[in-house]
Amino acid sequence: MLNTPPRFVGIDYGTKRVGLALSDPLHMTAHPHDTVSPATLVGVLEVLADTHGLAGIVIGWPLERDGTTGPMTERVQTCINTIEDALPAVSITRRDERNTSELAQQALSEAGVRQPGRYDKGRVDAAAAALILQDYLDEQAP
């Protein structure tokens, strides 16, 4: 049995890397957690569900600049379907992720992360996942 409330997980899905973020137990803040391969994502989510519990998953929804869906949106939907099969009790929310990678690089720069660290793709992907999740948490706050 878990001693803390379940957490939300943020996902920035990519074909090579998947950025992950976790909320704090009170669902107020999001923190970059890790970067994993797409092939290991479901296993990592299952471990997170066992260790932290999952209040829900917030996944970046990659719309085109004009707001339409594209090939990457289809890949993310396939990923969502796979997660739903493995973790049917966990709700999944899609969030517009346009510009999150650029915003993540900017946030890393403002946090004092020096080059080349702020351009490390894994670090940027995890930071982008945190931005996606934080956007959701801010909207849910009373």
DRENTORKOL-3810 file (N, C-alpha, C; in nm, 4 decimals):
REM DRENTORKOL-3810
@n.u->0.0838; n.v->-0.1184; n.w->0.0000; ca.u->0.0000; ca.v->0.0000; ca.w->0.0000; c.u->0.0882; c.v->0.1247; c.w->0.0000
@n.u->0.0503; n.v->0.2233; n.w->-0.0788; ca.u->0.1277; ca.v->0.3461; ca.w->-0.0900; c.u->0.0978; c.v->0.4395; c.w->0.0260
@n.u->0.2009; n.v->0.5092; n.w->0.0717; ca.u->0.1851; ca.v->0.6019; ca.w->0.1831; c.u->0.1512; c.v->0.7436; c.w->0.1382
@n.u->0.1686; n.v->0.7733; n.w->0.0104; ca.u->0.1432; ca.v->0.9073; ca.w->-0.0406; c.u->0.0359; c.v->0.9017; c.w->-0.1490
@n.u->-0.0267; n.v->1.0164; n.w->-0.1758; ca.u->-0.1264; ca.v->1.0184; ca.w->-0.2837; c.u->-0.0614; c.v->0.9848; c.w->-0.4176
@n.u->-0.1372; n.v->0.9271; n.w->-0.5083; ca.u->-0.0817; ca.v->0.8972; ca.w->-0.6410; c.u->-0.0439; c.v->1.0250; c.w->-0.7142
@n.u->0.0488; n.v->1.0128; n.w->-0.8055; ca.u->0.1005; ca.v->1.1282; ca.w->-0.8790; c.u->0.0538; c.v->1.1260; c.w->-1.0238
@n.u->0.0591; n.v->1.2420; n.w->-1.0846; ca.u->0.0367; ca.v->1.2525; ca.w->-1.2279; c.u->0.1699; c.v->1.2354; c.w->-1.2989
@n.u->0.1654; n.v->1.1788; n.w->-1.4180; ca.u->0.2829; ca.v->1.1636; ca.w->-1.5031; c.u->0.2602; c.v->1.2451; c.w->-1.6293
@n.u->0.3601; n.v->1.3230; n.w->-1.6665; ca.u->0.3575; ca.v->1.3956; ca.w->-1.7927; c.u->0.4459; c.v->1.3237; c.w->-1.8928
@n.u->0.4018; n.v->1.3201; n.w->-2.0176; ca.u->0.4759; ca.v->1.2510; ca.w->-2.1226; c.u->0.4952; c.v->1.3435; c.w->-2.2425
@n.u->0.6205; n.v->1.3544; n.w->-2.2865; ca.u->0.6536; ca.v->1.4188; ca.w->-2.4135; c.u->0.7040; c.v->1.3071; c.w->-2.5039
@n.u->0.6153; n.v->1.2561; n.w->-2.5903; ca.u->0.6463; ca.v->1.1383; ca.w->-2.6714; c.u->0.7277; c.v->1.1766; c.w->-2.7945
@n.u->0.8310; n.v->1.0978; n.w->-2.8194; ca.u->0.9116; ca.v->1.1125; ca.w->-2.9398; c.u->0.9460; c.v->0.9754; c.w->-2.9946
@n.u->0.9840; n.v->0.9690; n.w->-3.1191; ca.u->1.0138; ca.v->0.8403; ca.w->-3.1811; c.u->1.1442; c.v->0.7801; c.w->-3.1295
@n.u->1.2356; n.v->0.8636; n.w->-3.0784; ca.u->1.3625; ca.v->0.8135; ca.w->-3.0245; c.u->1.3665; c.v->0.8156; c.w->-2.8730
@n.u->1.3049; n.v->0.9185; n.w->-2.8132; ca.u->1.3047; ca.v->0.9351; ca.w->-2.6677; c.u->1.1675; c.v->0.9810; c.w->-2.6225
@n.u->1.1346; n.v->0.9435; n.w->-2.4988; ca.u->1.0106; ca.v->0.9883; ca.w->-2.4364; c.u->1.0486; c.v->1.0579; c.w->-2.3065
@n.u->1.0159; n.v->1.1855; n.w->-2.2980; ca.u->1.0413; ca.v->1.2599; ca.w->-2.1754; c.u->0.9304; c.v->1.2346; c.w->-2.0752
@n.u->0.9686; n.v->1.2159; n.w->-1.9489; ca.u->0.8717; ca.v->1.1911; ca.w->-1.8426; c.u->0.8874; c.v->1.2955; c.w->-1.7326
@n.u->0.7752; n.v->1.3323; n.w->-1.6741; ca.u->0.7730; ca.v->1.4221; ca.w->-1.5596; c.u->0.6756; c.v->1.3643; c.w->-1.4575
@n.u->0.6990; n.v->1.3980; n.w->-1.3307; ca.u->0.6103; ca.v->1.3554; ca.w->-1.2223; c.u->0.5613; c.v->1.4773; c.w->-1.1466
@n.u->0.4371; n.v->1.4694; n.w->-1.1009; ca.u->0.3870; ca.v->1.5730; ca.w->-1.0124; c.u->0.4322; c.v->1.5422; c.w->-0.8704
@n.u->0.4257; n.v->1.6436; n.w->-0.7856; ca.u->0.4464; ca.v->1.6181; ca.w->-0.6443; c.u->0.3189; c.v->1.5514; c.w->-0.5907
@n.u->0.3220; n.v->1.4959; n.w->-0.4695; ca.u->0.2037; ca.v->1.4262; ca.w->-0.4168; c.u->0.0794; c.v->1.5147; c.w->-0.4042
@n.u->0.0971; n.v->1.6469; n.w->-0.3919; ca.u->-0.0176; ca.v->1.7365; ca.w->-0.3788; c.u->-0.0694; c.v->1.7868; c.w->-0.5136
@n.u->-0.0049; n.v->1.7448; n.w->-0.6222; ca.u->-0.0441; ca.v->1.7802; ca.w->-0.7592; c.u->-0.0344; c.v->1.9305; c.w->-0.7853
@n.u->0.0674; n.v->1.9920; n.w->-0.7261; ca.u->0.0867; ca.v->2.1357; ca.w->-0.7457; c.u->0.1984; c.v->2.1669; c.w->-0.8444
@n.u->0.3037; n.v->2.0859; n.w->-0.8434; ca.u->0.4180; ca.v->2.1141; ca.w->-0.9296; c.u->0.4595; c.v->1.9886; c.w->-1.0064
@n.u->0.5157; n.v->2.0138; n.w->-1.1235; ca.u->0.5680; ca.v->1.9071; ca.w->-1.2079; c.u->0.7189; c.v->1.9170; c.w->-1.2119
@n.u->0.7854; n.v->1.8020; n.w->-1.2105; ca.u->0.9308; ca.v->1.7975; ca.w->-1.2121; c.u->0.9775; c.v->1.6995; c.w->-1.3195
@n.u->1.0786; n.v->1.7372; n.w->-1.3991; ca.u->1.1346; ca.v->1.6401; ca.w->-1.4940; c.u->1.1750; c.v->1.5138; c.w->-1.4184
@n.u->1.1472; n.v->1.3990; n.w->-1.4768; ca.u->1.1770; ca.v->1.2724; ca.w->-1.4090; c.u->1.2839; c.v->1.1923; c.w->-1.4819
@n.u->1.2622; n.v->1.1663; n.w->-1.6100; ca.u->1.3521; ca.v->1.0757; ca.w->-1.6816; c.u->1.3240; c.v->1.0850; c.w->-1.8304
@n.u->1.4095; n.v->1.0215; n.w->-1.9078; ca.u->1.3880; ca.v->1.0024; ca.w->-2.0502; c.u->1.4073; c.v->0.8537; c.w->-2.0774
@n.u->1.3117; n.v->0.7949; n.w->-2.1485; ca.u->1.3167; ca.v->0.6517; ca.w->-2.1772; c.u->1.2928; c.v->0.6296; c.w->-2.3259
@n.u->1.3175; n.v->0.5086; n.w->-2.3702; ca.u->1.2897; ca.v->0.4766; ca.w->-2.5101; c.u->1.1406; c.v->0.4473; c.w->-2.5248
@n.u->1.0850; n.v->0.4709; n.w->-2.6431; ca.u->0.9437; ca.v->0.4398; ca.w->-2.6633; c.u->0.9111; c.v->0.2928; c.w->-2.6329
@n.u->1.0062; n.v->0.2034; n.w->-2.6606; ca.u->0.9825; ca.v->0.0602; ca.w->-2.6382; c.u->0.9690; c.v->0.0253; c.w->-2.4904
@n.u->1.0293; n.v->0.1050; n.w->-2.4024; ca.u->1.0243; ca.v->0.0741; ca.w->-2.2593; c.u->0.9215; c.v->0.1571; c.w->-2.1832
@n.u->0.8523; n.v->0.2471; n.w->-2.2527; ca.u->0.7612; ca.v->0.3405; ca.w->-2.1863; c.u->0.6565; c.v->0.2706; c.w->-2.1000
@n.u->0.5857; n.v->0.1739; n.w->-2.1541; ca.u->0.4780; ca.v->0.1096; ca.w->-2.0779; c.u->0.5339; c.v->0.0407; c.w->-1.9532
@n.u->0.6472; n.v->-0.0258; n.w->-1.9647; ca.u->0.7082; ca.v->-0.0898; ca.w->-1.8483; c.u->0.7451; c.v->0.0116; c.w->-1.7411
@n.u->0.7975; n.v->0.1266; n.w->-1.7827; ca.u->0.8321; ca.v->0.2321; ca.w->-1.6875; c.u->0.7058; c.v->0.2863; c.w->-1.6211
@n.u->0.5999; n.v->0.3053; n.w->-1.6979; ca.u->0.4737; ca.v->0.3523; ca.w->-1.6402; c.u->0.4173; c.v->0.2513; c.w->-1.5400
@n.u->0.4314; n.v->0.1237; n.w->-1.5700; ca.u->0.3853; ca.v->0.0207; ca.w->-1.4757; c.u->0.4642; c.v->0.0267; c.w->-1.3456
@n.u->0.5954; n.v->0.0493; n.w->-1.3549; ca.u->0.6776; ca.v->0.0633; ca.w->-1.2347; c.u->0.6359; c.v->0.1877; c.w->-1.1564
@n.u->0.6141; n.v->0.2996; n.w->-1.2266; ca.u->0.5692; ca.v->0.4210; ca.w->-1.1593; c.u->0.4340; c.v->0.3994; c.w->-1.0919
@n.u->0.3459; n.v->0.3258; n.w->-1.1560; ca.u->0.2152; ca.v->0.2961; ca.w->-1.0964; c.u->0.2328; c.v->0.2154; c.w->-0.9685
@n.u->0.3270; n.v->0.1217; n.w->-0.9693; ca.u->0.3511; ca.v->0.0389; ca.w->-0.8502; c.u->0.4191; c.v->0.1181; c.w->-0.7383
@n.u->0.5119; n.v->0.2075; n.w->-0.7735; ca.u->0.5888; ca.v->0.2774; ca.w->-0.6701; c.u->0.5224; c.v->0.4052; c.w->-0.6203
@n.u->0.4555; n.v->0.4787; n.w->-0.7094; ca.u->0.3965; ca.v->0.6073; ca.w->-0.6718; c.u->0.2439; c.v->0.6079; c.w->-0.6818
@n.u->0.1883; n.v->0.5151; n.w->-0.7580; ca.u->0.0476; ca.v->0.5242; ca.w->-0.7927; c.u->0.0318; c.v->0.6287; c.w->-0.9020
@n.u->-0.0676; n.v->0.6137; n.w->-0.9869; ca.u->-0.0879; ca.v->0.7091; ca.w->-1.0950; c.u->-0.2264; c.v->0.7719; c.w->-1.0826
@n.u->-0.2286; n.v->0.9023; n.w->-1.0590; ca.u->-0.3551; ca.v->0.9754; ca.w->-1.0555; c.u->-0.4048; c.v->0.9980; c.w->-1.1975
@n.u->-0.3146; n.v->0.9963; n.w->-1.2925; ca.u->-0.3486; ca.v->1.0161; ca.w->-1.4328; c.u->-0.2226; c.v->1.0415; c.w->-1.5131
@n.u->-0.2390; n.v->1.0358; n.w->-1.6434; ca.u->-0.1290; ca.v->1.0607; ca.w->-1.7365; c.u->-0.1697; c.v->1.1781; c.w->-1.8241
@n.u->-0.0771; n.v->1.2707; n.w->-1.8428; ca.u->-0.0982; ca.v->1.3853; ca.w->-1.9308; c.u->0.0058; c.v->1.3743; c.w->-2.0407
@n.u->-0.0406; n.v->1.3579; n.w->-2.1629; ca.u->0.0507; ca.v->1.3348; ca.w->-2.2750; c.u->0.0414; c.v->1.4495; c.w->-2.3745
@n.u->0.1575; n.v->1.4894; n.w->-2.4236; ca.u->0.1615; ca.v->1.5948; ca.w->-2.5245; c.u->0.0947; c.v->1.5493; c.w->-2.6528
@n.u->0.0066; n.v->1.6323; n.w->-2.7050; ca.u->-0.0675; ca.v->1.6030; ca.w->-2.8273; c.u->-0.0083; c.v->1.6899; c.w->-2.9376
@n.u->0.0677; n.v->1.6280; n.w->-3.0290; ca.u->0.1454; ca.v->1.7047; ca.w->-3.1270; c.u->0.0632; c.v->1.7525; c.w->-3.2470
@n.u->0.0031; n.v->1.8674; n.w->-3.2318; ca.u->-0.0705; ca.v->1.9272; ca.w->-3.3422; c.u->0.0248; c.v->2.0020; c.w->-3.4337
@n.u->-0.0156; n.v->2.0162; n.w->-3.5571; ca.u->0.0622; ca.v->2.0962; ca.w->-3.6524; c.u->0.0456; c.v->2.2438; c.w->-3.6141
@n.u->0.1266; n.v->2.3296; n.w->-3.6717; ca.u->0.1197; ca.v->2.4727; ca.w->-3.6387; c.u->-0.0201; c.v->2.5305; c.w->-3.6622
@n.u->-0.0915; n.v->2.4767; n.w->-3.7625; ca.u->-0.2254; ca.v->2.5278; ca.w->-3.7923; c.u->-0.3343; c.v->2.4612; c.w->-3.7083
@n.u->-0.2942; n.v->2.3748; n.w->-3.6142; ca.u->-0.3901; ca.v->2.3109; ca.w->-3.5246; c.u->-0.4462; c.v->2.1790; c.w->-3.5737
@n.u->-0.4024; n.v->2.1332; n.w->-3.6899; ca.u->-0.4509; ca.v->2.0064; ca.w->-3.7428; c.u->-0.3626; c.v->1.8914; c.w->-3.6936
@n.u->-0.4138; n.v->1.7697; n.w->-3.7089; ca.u->-0.3351; ca.v->1.6520; ca.w->-3.6728; c.u->-0.2460; c.v->1.6127; c.w->-3.7890
@n.u->-0.1434; n.v->1.5344; n.w->-3.7578; ca.u->-0.0501; ca.v->1.4902; ca.w->-3.8604; c.u->0.0023; c.v->1.3523; c.w->-3.8275
@n.u->0.1093; n.v->1.3091; n.w->-3.8952; ca.u->0.1645; ca.v->1.1751; ca.w->-3.8737; c.u->0.2085; c.v->1.1499; c.w->-3.7298
@n.u->0.2662; n.v->1.2510; n.w->-3.6645; ca.u->0.3113; ca.v->1.2311; ca.w->-3.5266; c.u->0.1926; c.v->1.2150; c.w->-3.4322
@n.u->0.0831; n.v->1.2829; n.w->-3.4625; ca.u->-0.0374; ca.v->1.2678; ca.w->-3.3812; c.u->-0.0853; c.v->1.1228; c.w->-3.3849
@n.u->-0.0773; n.v->1.0612; n.w->-3.5024; ca.u->-0.1171; ca.v->0.9206; ca.w->-3.5159; c.u->-0.0265; c.v->0.8306; c.w->-3.4322
@n.u->0.1030; n.v->0.8599; n.w->-3.4293; ca.u->0.1961; ca.v->0.7802; ca.w->-3.3479; c.u->0.1645; c.v->0.7941; c.w->-3.1993
@n.u->0.1329; n.v->0.9161; n.w->-3.1572; ca.u->0.0987; ca.v->0.9369; ca.w->-3.0162; c.u->-0.0316; c.v->0.8648; c.w->-2.9836
@n.u->-0.1279; n.v->0.8658; n.w->-3.0746; ca.u->-0.2533; ca.v->0.7943; ca.w->-3.0496; c.u->-0.2271; c.v->0.6445; c.w->-3.0355
@n.u->-0.1375; n.v->0.5894; n.w->-3.1158; ca.u->-0.1004; ca.v->0.4484; ca.w->-3.1026; c.u->-0.0382; c.v->0.4236; c.w->-2.9660
@n.u->0.0470; n.v->0.5135; n.w->-2.9208; ca.u->0.1076; ca.v->0.5032; ca.w->-2.7881; c.u->-0.0012; c.v->0.5065; c.w->-2.6804
@n.u->-0.0956; n.v->0.5995; n.w->-2.6932; ca.u->-0.2060; ca.v->0.6087; ca.w->-2.5967; c.u->-0.2838; c.v->0.4779; c.w->-2.5919
@n.u->-0.3121; n.v->0.4202; n.w->-2.7084; ca.u->-0.3852; ca.v->0.2927; ca.w->-2.7134; c.u->-0.3100; c.v->0.1833; c.w->-2.6383
@n.u->-0.1779; n.v->0.1803; n.w->-2.6544; ca.u->-0.0945; ca.v->0.0804; ca.w->-2.5869; c.u->-0.0975; c.v->0.1006; c.w->-2.4354
@n.u->-0.0879; n.v->0.2263; n.w->-2.3920; ca.u->-0.0926; ca.v->0.2563; ca.w->-2.2486; c.u->-0.2296; c.v->0.2174; c.w->-2.1923
@n.u->-0.3365; n.v->0.2498; n.w->-2.2643; ca.u->-0.4721; ca.v->0.2161; ca.w->-2.2181; c.u->-0.4907; c.v->0.0659; c.w->-2.2031
@n.u->-0.4308; n.v->-0.0114; n.w->-2.2929; ca.u->-0.4388; ca.v->-0.1575; ca.w->-2.2819; c.u->-0.3662; c.v->-0.2083; c.w->-2.1580
@n.u->-0.2500; n.v->-0.1486; n.w->-2.1282; ca.u->-0.1688; ca.v->-0.1949; ca.w->-2.0156; c.u->-0.2188; c.v->-0.1422; c.w->-1.8812
@n.u->-0.2709; n.v->-0.0195; n.w->-1.8799; ca.u->-0.3150; ca.v->0.0456; ca.w->-1.7562; c.u->-0.4567; c.v->0.1002; c.w->-1.7741
@n.u->-0.5547; n.v->0.0111; n.w->-1.7877; ca.u->-0.6905; ca.v->0.0560; ca.w->-1.8215; c.u->-0.7570; c.v->0.1451; c.w->-1.7164
@n.u->-0.7123; n.v->0.1401; n.w->-1.5937; ca.u->-0.7756; ca.v->0.2201; ca.w->-1.4877; c.u->-0.7204; c.v->0.3626; c.w->-1.4809
@n.u->-0.6170; n.v->0.3915; n.w->-1.5567; ca.u->-0.5525; ca.v->0.5227; ca.w->-1.5495; c.u->-0.6066; c.v->0.6120; c.w->-1.6610
@n.u->-0.6533; n.v->0.7308; n.w->-1.6235; ca.u->-0.7044; ca.v->0.8240; ca.w->-1.7241; c.u->-0.5884; c.v->0.8918; c.w->-1.7966
@n.u->-0.6088; n.v->0.9175; n.w->-1.9239; ca.u->-0.5070; ca.v->0.9832; ca.w->-2.0063; c.u->-0.5680; c.v->1.1102; c.w->-2.0642
@n.u->-0.4983; n.v->1.2206; n.w->-2.0448; ca.u->-0.5414; ca.v->1.3504; ca.w->-2.0955; c.u->-0.4417; c.v->1.3969; c.w->-2.2001
@n.u->-0.4930; n.v->1.4434; n.w->-2.3125; ca.u->-0.4078; ca.v->1.4995; ca.w->-2.4176; c.u->-0.3965; c.v->1.6501; c.w->-2.3974
@n.u->-0.2731; n.v->1.7027; n.w->-2.4134; ca.u->-0.2490; ca.v->1.8469; ca.w->-2.4023; c.u->-0.1714; c.v->1.8941; c.w->-2.5242
@n.u->-0.2131; n.v->2.0048; n.w->-2.5805; ca.u->-0.1425; ca.v->2.0652; ca.w->-2.6932; c.u->0.0030; c.v->2.0882; c.w->-2.6522
@n.u->0.0951; n.v->2.0343; n.w->-2.7307; ca.u->0.2363; ca.v->2.0454; ca.w->-2.6947; c.u->0.3142; c.v->2.1366; c.w->-2.7878
@n.u->0.2453; n.v->2.2116; n.w->-2.8710; ca.u->0.3179; ca.v->2.3004; ca.w->-2.9625; c.u->0.4094; c.v->2.3941; c.w->-2.8849
@n.u->0.5320; n.v->2.4031; n.w->-2.9291; ca.u->0.6351; ca.v->2.4931; ca.w->-2.8752; c.u->0.6913; c.v->2.4508; c.w->-2.7397
@n.u->0.6558; n.v->2.3344; n.w->-2.6869; ca.u->0.7064; ca.v->2.2978; ca.w->-2.5545; c.u->0.8569; c.v->2.2735; c.w->-2.5553
@n.u->0.9126; n.v->2.2188; n.w->-2.6625; ca.u->1.0580; ca.v->2.1963; ca.w->-2.6655; c.u->1.1333; c.v->2.3285; c.w->-2.6623
@n.u->1.0848; n.v->2.4276; n.w->-2.7370; ca.u->1.1497; ca.v->2.5591; ca.w->-2.7354; c.u->1.1352; c.v->2.6230; c.w->-2.5965
@n.u->1.0162; n.v->2.6112; n.w->-2.5373; ca.u->0.9948; ca.v->2.6661; ca.w->-2.4034; c.u->1.0814; c.v->2.5941; c.w->-2.3002
@n.u->1.1014; n.v->2.4636; n.w->-2.3185; ca.u->1.1857; ca.v->2.3870; ca.w->-2.2261; c.u->1.3303; c.v->2.4336; c.w->-2.2352
@n.u->1.3807; n.v->2.4553; n.w->-2.3564; ca.u->1.5173; ca.v->2.5068; ca.w->-2.3715; c.u->1.5308; c.v->2.6433; c.w->-2.3057
@n.u->1.4306; n.v->2.7291; n.w->-2.3222; ca.u->1.4322; ca.v->2.8612; ca.w->-2.2611; c.u->1.4313; c.v->2.8496; c.w->-2.1082
@n.u->1.3482; n.v->2.7592; n.w->-2.0556; ca.u->1.3410; ca.v->2.7409; ca.w->-1.9098; c.u->1.4731; c.v->2.6895; c.w->-1.8550
@n.u->1.5371; n.v->2.5973; n.w->-1.9266; ca.u->1.6671; ca.v->2.5467; ca.w->-1.8824; c.u->1.7706; c.v->2.6582; c.w->-1.8821
@n.u->1.7658; n.v->2.7434; n.w->-1.9832; ca.u->1.8587; ca.v->2.8563; ca.w->-1.9898; c.u->1.8352; c.v->2.9507; c.w->-1.8723
@n.u->1.7077; n.v->2.9817; n.w->-1.8444; ca.u->1.6750; ca.v->3.0717; ca.w->-1.7339; c.u->1.7117; c.v->3.0115; c.w->-1.5986
@n.u->1.7140; n.v->2.8781; n.w->-1.5916; ca.u->1.7508; ca.v->2.8109; ca.w->-1.4669; c.u->1.9020; c.v->2.8040; c.w->-1.4485
@n.u->1.9759; n.v->2.8551; n.w->-1.5471; ca.u->2.1209; ca.v->2.8593; ca.w->-1.5346; c.u->2.1930; c.v->2.7375; c.w->-1.5890
@n.u->2.1208; n.v->2.6495; n.w->-1.6592; ca.u->2.1863; ca.v->2.5336; ca.w->-1.7195; c.u->2.2703; c.v->2.5837; c.w->-1.8359
@n.u->2.3984; n.v->2.5517; n.w->-1.8316; ca.u->2.4900; ca.v->2.5996; ca.w->-1.9347; c.u->2.4882; c.v->2.5087; c.w->-2.0568
@n.u->2.5327; n.v->2.5663; n.w->-2.1679; ca.u->2.5493; ca.v->2.4844; ca.w->-2.2871; c.u->2.6601; c.v->2.3857; c.w->-2.2588
@n.u->2.6675; n.v->2.2661; n.w->-2.3099; ca.u->2.5689; ca.v->2.2076; ca.w->-2.3995; c.u->2.4510; c.v->2.1430; c.w->-2.3259
@n.u->2.4501; n.v->2.1465; n.w->-2.1938; ca.u->2.3462; ca.v->2.0793; ca.w->-2.1165; c.u->2.2050; c.v->2.1207; c.w->-2.1500
@n.u->2.1859; n.v->2.2491; n.w->-2.1811; ca.u->2.0491; ca.v->2.2922; ca.w->-2.2067; c.u->2.0010; c.v->2.2481; c.w->-2.3439
@n.u->2.0916; n.v->2.1968; n.w->-2.4266; ca.u->2.0519; ca.v->2.1442; ca.w->-2.5571; c.u->2.0565; c.v->1.9915; c.w->-2.5598
@n.u->2.0843; n.v->1.9302; n.w->-2.4456; ca.u->2.0805; ca.v->1.7844; ca.w->-2.4352; c.u->1.9373; c.v->1.7401; c.w->-2.4607
@n.u->1.9170; n.v->1.6600; n.w->-2.5651; ca.u->1.7814; ca.v->1.6253; ca.w->-2.6075; c.u->1.7022; c.v->1.5533; c.w->-2.4987
@n.u->1.7667; n.v->1.4663; n.w->-2.4222; ca.u->1.6973; ca.v->1.3976; ca.w->-2.3144; c.u->1.6518; c.v->1.4937; c.w->-2.2063
@n.u->1.7397; n.v->1.5856; n.w->-2.1699; ca.u->1.7053; ca.v->1.6852; ca.w->-2.0677; c.u->1.5912; c.v->1.7745; c.w->-2.1171
@n.u->1.5961; n.v->1.8139; n.w->-2.2438; ca.u->1.4916; ca.v->1.8984; ca.w->-2.3020; c.u->1.3592; c.v->1.8224; c.w->-2.3051
@n.u->1.3626; n.v->1.6934; n.w->-2.3424; ca.u->1.2386; ca.v->1.6140; ca.w->-2.3490; c.u->1.1745; c.v->1.5994; c.w->-2.2117
@n.u->1.2539; n.v->1.5749; n.w->-2.1075; ca.u->1.1993; ca.v->1.5632; ca.w->-1.9720; c.u->1.1456; c.v->1.6982; c.w->-1.9249
@n.u->1.2152; n.v->1.8074; n.w->-1.9595; ca.u->1.1669; ca.v->1.9405; ca.w->-1.9229; c.u->1.0381; c.v->1.9737; c.w->-1.9980
@n.u->1.0290; n.v->1.9328; n.w->-2.1238; ca.u->0.9056; ca.v->1.9544; ca.w->-2.2010; c.u->0.7895; c.v->1.8768; c.w->-2.1384
@n.u->0.8152; n.v->1.7552; n.w->-2.0928; ca.u->0.7110; ca.v->1.6766; ca.w->-2.0251; c.u->0.6643; c.v->1.7493; c.w->-1.8988
@n.u->0.7588; n.v->1.8103; n.w->-1.8280; ca.u->0.7227; ca.v->1.8856; ca.w->-1.7069; c.u->0.6375; c.v->2.0077; c.w->-1.7418
@n.u->0.6678; n.v->2.0752; n.w->-1.8520; ca.u->0.5868; ca.v->2.1895; ca.w->-1.8938; c.u->0.4451; c.v->2.1464; c.w->-1.9311
@n.u->0.4341; n.v->2.0351; n.w->-2.0020; ca.u->0.3023; ca.v->1.9824; ca.w->-2.0402; c.u->0.2219; c.v->1.9496; c.w->-1.9149
@n.u->0.2861; n.v->1.8813; n.w->-1.8203; ca.u->0.2181; ca.v->1.8434; ca.w->-1.6973; c.u->0.1849; c.v->1.9653; c.w->-1.6121
@n.u->0.2767; n.v->2.0607; n.w->-1.6014; ca.u->0.2515; ca.v->2.1795; ca.w->-1.5195; c.u->0.1338; c.v->2.2584; c.w->-1.5743
@n.u->0.1232; n.v->2.2690; n.w->-1.7066; ca.u->0.0114; ca.v->2.3372; ca.w->-1.7687; c.u->-0.1207; c.v->2.2732; c.w->-1.7243
@n.u->-0.1232; n.v->2.1424; n.w->-1.7243; ca.u->-0.2433; ca.v->2.0687; ca.w->-1.6808; c.u->-0.2716; c.v->2.0932; c.w->-1.5320
@n.u->-0.1680; n.v->2.0807; n.w->-1.4482; ca.u->-0.1859; ca.v->2.1001; ca.w->-1.3042; c.u->-0.2355; c.v->2.2410; c.w->-1.2729
@n.u->-0.1808; n.v->2.3395; n.w->-1.3409; ca.u->-0.2233; ca.v->2.4781; ca.w->-1.3179; c.u->-0.3712; c.v->2.4953; c.w->-1.3516
@n.u->-0.4147; n.v->2.4303; n.w->-1.4574; ca.u->-0.5559; ca.v->2.4397; ca.w->-1.4968; c.u->-0.6485; c.v->2.3722; c.w->-1.3953
@n.u->-0.5993; n.v->2.2675; n.w->-1.3282; ca.u->-0.6801; ca.v->2.1931; ca.w->-1.2330; c.u->-0.6844; c.v->2.2573; c.w->-1.0947
@n.u->-0.5918; n.v->2.3480; n.w->-1.0685; ca.u->-0.5813; ca.v->2.4084; ca.w->-0.9341; c.u->-0.7064; c.v->2.4882; c.w->-0.9011
@n.u->-0.7477; n.v->2.4845; n.w->-0.7743; ca.u->-0.8681; ca.v->2.5579; ca.w->-0.7344; c.u->-0.8493; c.v->2.7079; c.w->-0.7402
END
